[in-house]
Amino acid sequence: MWETDSLWFEVAIVSSTIALGHILLGHFEERTPRIRKLFKYLMSLIVVVGLSICFGRTVALTVYAIFFIPVLYIHLVLLPKKGINGWTGEPRSKYYDYRKWDKDIFKNEKD
């Protein structure tokens, strides 16, 4: 019934981790354009599936796991060094400064 010897397994792994990341850490990307989020997902999928086809599943998933090292470094080391909570992104003003986002969230709304 359950077979993992197809490329759909890699697609499921990448899709699940991206979805879980957006659920748990999506508040870090609230001002990131949707097209950039889509591009990140598609590129991750292409890289993992391409590596799996060319070099095998072990290499593909190892490289995918290595992708998480910078993410962990940013959330566990870099953000706390700058006085920003790596899990909640607070205080928002420091986080917005770090991301170079405009703090005025209402400026695009018409009165």
C-alpha angles and dihedrals in degrees: 000000000000113000123175099183095098133081089251087079090063091045089052093049094049094043093047095049093046091049092047090048092052092048095048102030104021091113088073089062101043093124098038112113114253092234090060091051090049091048091051091051095046093046091049090050094047093048095048096044092043092051090046091053094046103035108012138261096286093058093043095051092042090055090046090052090050087057087069095060094080090045091053091045092052095047099039103034116011101045094046089049088058092049095257123128106243094214103041103025092230137186086047094203092060092044092050089049090050091051091041091236123151110254093211100091093176099055094096094052118095118230 
